[in-house]
Structures are given as C-alpha cells and as structure tokens.
C-alpha cells in the first residue's frame, strides 16, 4: 500500500494542473490515471483564455513555451452563424499581460495539449505519476481515504477526484446525480480540407434550426485539420428522437454554405461521442477529505461547452485548498468548503448567467432577428464581444427585454 498526503485521480487538465501547482508549493502528491499517455480525449479542442490565466500564474515561461508549440493554433475570435445562415464575427478581447505572441485563445488536439502537461508533470520529483491504473473503489479509513483496485492501494489524507465526466466518484462521494436535461451528448470527428475559415482562426458555432439550443461546430486546427461536431442535451435528443450523427452528416452534405466548404474535405477519424455534464446549479463539490475538479464537478458552460478552462481553474484552486488544509491540519467538510466558495467566486456568476441563455436561443426567429440586427450594427457587435468577457454585459443577455429592444431597433 502507498501512503500519501495528496492523491489526484485523473490526469487530464484539472488533475495535471492541480499536481503542478502542488509541486510549485513544495507538496508531494500521487497523480494517477487509467490511461497511458499520450492518449486521446474526445473534445471540441477549444482552449479558452482561462487556461492562459491559470498557466500564467503557474509559470509564465511554461505558457510562452506552450504558445510556441506547433500543435497550438492561435485563435482570436468566434464566428456565430444563425439558423438563417447570417453570421457575425466577434473578436476575443486581447489581454497582452501574458507576454508577446500569446493569443486570447488556442485550439489544439487534446492528445497533444494533455500530453504537454503530462510531460511537465514528469519533470517534477514532487509528483509520483502512475499510469494504466484505474481506481474503482474508495472508503474512509484511518482519518483519510483508501483508494483501491486490483492493482493498487493508496491511502491519502486528501483526494482530488478529477477523472472526467464518467467518473464513478461524481455520485459517491460527490453527491452529484446528473439528469438528461443537463447532460449534453457531443459528436466529434476530424476532417482535413475544410475551407472558408477566418484568417485569424475563429472558432465557429453554427446554430442550426433543428438543433437549437445545441449547435454544429467547426474549430480550425494546426496542420490543416478541423474539429467538426454537433452537441445537444440528452433530453431533447430523446424527446425529438434525433440522430446526431445523421444531423451532422446531413448538414455537411446538404446545407449549401457547408456543402461548399466541405466539397474537398476528407474525414480523418471516426465520429465519436462523449458526454458533457453541464453546470445547472450551485452545489457542494467537496466533502470530508475530498474535492471534485473539472468535469466531475459539472463545471461545463451550458452555452459554449467551455470545459478545459474551468477544469484548469478548478485544478489550481483545489491545489490551493490542499495547501490550506495541510497547514491547518483540517480535512473536514466544513473546512474544505472554502474550495467551493473559491470556485463559485471565480466562475459562478458566469455559469449562472450561461445557464439562463439556452432558454432564449432555442427560438429560431429570435436568434435570427438578433443576428440580423447585429450584422448591420457595429455597436451591437461590440456589445456581444464584450459579453464574452464582461459579466455585467453578459448578464443582460438573459433578459428578454434586451432582445425585444434589439428586434425593435431600440
């Protein structure tokens, strides 16, 4: 049996970033994952500015090094396409405080991005990294948590569960039971030869009439690839008896502007599905001797599908809570709840606002009307650009009166 003060289950962005912050604090830990790296992770591959913020705090040189990697495509905005085919391009607001040549966003295949973090993990003697071991059971024992499977036994004072959307530990000890309304199914495939991207590599969300409030996406990648997919909540998929695969392929083959862009494209991978546990309400994400981080904590933005940035934030804040708990020698639920507060102080308002927006973008006529106005209005485009980073502006996007004023030209 191994004994440690800190064990992190799951070595994706949340887990690896938590381990790297612990190493920075001089705290030893075990990081364990069921896979052997490099490994693929089905995802949209968009990496938001939150990752920049977290990695900059961890080590600015590491962020600069990441930004120079050939697999990291620099992205400077988002393209939104309404059900009627009208589009607006919204640039991300640049923050030059991170250093030269660091864009406001990146796009990268997860197999490369995640492995970059793991290679950094392997440089730190404070981190014992164990691969190909899936933890399947836990129990409280001797003032901590005993993690076990057929190959391993690990006793830890604190455990950070960061092993993804299908984690056994989301429900127990996490206490999170997700319903189909707040779980999105996404399909993803890689294509080569897709044309028509913005010159600054904008990520694209296409809100198709039959898919609202879900969307079809195209994210440009390095080396001429594109991440292409569709996503919608499981409740609507079941209620409408939809086949997401059919919607995805039919859209590519039959929607004129997409058909043109995919005319010479070639699919380079299988079409694969994955689950996204969307944030729907404020809830406990810690307890006696444990914290939930990343997708296990159900922190995915219900509008944009943003998950990697929130995973990075949760990993950083979980590591900071570990430091506090070890210094105070207090691993109780009452003390660990500081982690919950830190998460919701950081991204809670943003998530709460986002949870309201799908209720309005599900109406094609309303969506079309807003985009029609935005196409003609630089002022409105700027307001929408602000909404991606300014919570007070974004908050207004959940107010029906705002959309009515837009449609009435006020």
PyMOL commands that set and color helices and strands:
alter all, ss='L'
color gray80, all
select helices_A, chain A and resi 13-24+49-58+60-67+96-98+110-121+180-182+209-211+222-224+234-240+244-254+256-261+294-297+308-328+333-361+364-376+378-387+391-396+400-407
alter helices_A, ss='H'
color red, helices_A
select strands_A, chain A and resi 2-9+29-32+46-47+73-75+77-81+87-91+105-107+127-130+137-141+144-148+153-161+183-192+203-206+215-220+225-233+266-267+272-277+286-287+290-292
alter strands_A, ss='S'
color yellow, strands_A
deselect
rebuild
show_as cartoon
